[in-house]
């Protein structure tokens, strides 16, 4: 499977970083232009500040915690941008990064209509300020939207193919191991029982010896099968749901206490999602206990229409940072392998929040 060090896994992260940088550069350019003329254009500066504030709010984990919060944030950002477009033609420049933002945040079926609306606003903004329609004012936003759609959907296809290759490679590995161990053992059992059957009447002692050997081989195969299961499924998930496994994780810590809250209607998740969320929760809780000196840790599992989210928040030292360490890199890789996103926010003396969201059947 792809890891964060591969181009496939790094592309979405680099694209998000590029969008953040582009939005920041454009907002600064618009603000500088607004104050470099005959005098400060306060309407432009106010609208620019509103867009900047709304965009920055989208970086908070609480915004991605549920669909309603995301929708409110998206509406606020869109209204702020429309206001900017109305007061300055430079506001249309922001349409391009907003295309990428909509395609990243929303499912495909919802993002395409939003991109179409953003394109119409950009085209209308050009016409509003220029006093009429022209080819450049129409083709610019339309081509920008098509480039954004092609880029994001292309990356999703590449990522899906990479994940499928990883699944096929793991399947081939398991097939080889099963052939070399379980299949060979079952074949031996079949041969031993067949030989025992031939000696039941004439040589019963030999038949009993062969049956005992077959039973020994069966027990060895059973142990091998259990080893496969243990390797594929965490012990906490082998006989428990994700909620029960998380409850087991949180109940293990007495100091500090760890609480668990589940919101939404629990649904049956793919095994890979169960494993990834459990492992991320174990790592985040473990970090808070071992390193943050927290007095309280809260774990929240949220089931939504098109994604599942996990938040681990502590009130510890707040010195955690996404520095590329093994634990944090592993958590991020687990999320990104499933097309999800992991965000870590840490403020000195105010604690750390780890938020991961994984889409469910939207691609």
C-alpha positions, -999 to +999 in steps of 0.1 A: +000+000+000+011+035-006+028+053+023+032+090+030+066+089+014+052+078-020+041+104-046+006+089-046+000+095-009+018+128-008-001+144-038-033+152-019-013+166+010+008+188-013-023+199-032-039+211+001-007+229+010-006+245-024-043+257-020-035+272+014-005+290+000-024+303-031-052+316-010-028+334+013-009+350-016-040+361-033-055+376-002-023+395+006-021+407-030-057+420-029-051+437+004-019+454-008-037+465-040-065+480-019-041+502+001-017+511-026-040+534-046-051+569-037-063+557-003-073+526+015-104+509+000-121+499+033-148+479+017-122+457-001-101+454+031-132+444+051-143+418+026-107+405+023-105+401+061-139+383+061-127+358+035-094+353+054-113+347+087-138+323+072-110+304+054-089+301+086-119+288+105-120+258+081-087+246+095-103+239+129-112+203+136-146+213+149-156+224+114-150+189+100-167+171+129-201+169+112-218+177+080-238+206+095-207+224+107-190+219+073-220+232+055-222+263+077-186+270+072-188+265+034-218+289+032-200+316+053-169+313+032-189+315-001-209+346+011-177+363+021-161+356-013-192+368-031-190+401-011-153+404-021-162+398-058-188+425-056-164+452-044-133+443-064-126+424-096-095+409-080-118+388-058-125+366-089-089+353-086-099+333-056-123+312-076-095+288-087-084+277-052-120+276-041-127+250-069-100+228-053-114+234-018-150+224-028-137+193-046-117+182-016-142+189+012-174+176-005-183+143-021-182+143-059-219+144-063-221+175-042-189+192-052-196+194-090-227+216-086-209+238-061-180+243-086-206+251-113-221+278-090-187+292-082-178+294-119-211+312-126-203+338-098-168+343-112-180+348-148-207+371-135-182+390-114-160+397-145-190+409-164-202+431-135-169+450-132-162+452-169-196+463-179-202+435-203-193+400-214-161+390-231-144+357-241-116+359-216-140+366-187-160+335-196-133+311-206-109+319-177-132+306-149-146+278-170-111+265-179-100+269-143-129+248-131-122+221-156-085+220-147-095+217-110-120+189-116-096+170-138-067+173-113-087+163-082-106+134-099-074+122-116-056+121-082-086+101-067-084+076-096-046+072-091-050+068-054-078+042-058-057+022-082-028+024-058-049+011-030-063-017-052-027-027-061-019-028-024-049-050-017-040-073-045-004-076-033-016-084+002-040-110-012-012-126-032+009-128-001-018-144+019-026-168-009+010-180-010+011-184+028-022-203+028-010-226+000+023-233+018+008-239+052-030-245+055-035-261+021-006-284+026-018-293+061-053-301+049-039-322+021-019-342+047-050-347+068-069-360+038-042-385+029-038-397+065-075-402+069-077-421+036-048-443+047-065-449+081-097-459+064-079-485+044-065-501+076-096-499+099-105-536+096-072-553+089-048-532+110-069-511+135-038-501+155-022-486+124-055-469+116-056-453+151-020-442+147-028-425+114-059-409+128-039-395+158-014-381+133-042-365+114-056-349+146-021-336+154-019-321+119-054-306+122-044-290+156-013-275+140-034-262+111-059-247+135-031-228+153-018-216+120-053-203+110-056-185+143-022-169+137-035-156+104-065-141+121-044-125+148-022-110+121-051-096+102-074-084+129-064-066+162-073-087+192-097-060+204-117-062+172-116-100+168-148-105+188-160-069+194-174-039+175-154-008+170-173+010+198-167-019+222-130-020+212-127+017+219-145+013+252-119-013+261-091+010+252-105+039+272-113+018+302-077+006+305-065+040+317-074+050+352-050+079+355-058+100+336-094+090+330-104+086+294-140+091+283-157+078+252-187+094+234-204+080+203-226+102+182-248+093+153-262+060+143-234+033+144-230+015+111-210-016+100-177-003+088-152-019+065-126-039+084-098-016+072-116+014+086-122-003+120-086-013+123-073+022+113-095+041+137-087+017+166-050+020+160-051+058+157-071+060+189-046+037+207-017+058+195-033+092+203-044+081+238-010+065+245+007+097+235-015+118+258-009+094+287+028+090+282+040+124+270+013+151+276+007+146+313-030+151+308-055+150+336-084+143+312-087+127+278-119+126+257-124+102+227-154+109+204-165+086+176-190+103+152-210+085+125-222+107+097-239+101+064-208+100+043-179+097+067-169+086+102-148+108+124-126+102+154-114+129+178-090+125+207-087+156+229-066+160+260-058+189+284-021+181+287+010+201+280+000+208+244+036+204+232+027+178+205+037+187+170+034+169+137+071+166+132+071+134+111+078+111+141+070+074+136+038+075+156+023+105+140+035+095+105+018+061+110-015+077+121-014+100+091-006+071+067-035+050+081-059+078+075-047+087+040-046+051+028-084+051+033-088+085+015-092+103+049-074+131+066-057+135+100-053+169+117-032+175+149-037+208+167-016+216+198-014+247+220+011+249+248-006+244+282-040+240+266-038+205+253-038+186+220-066+176+196-062+147+171-090+146+145-093+120+118-121+117+092-126+088+068-151+090+039-176+061+035-186+051+000-184+086-016-159+079-042 
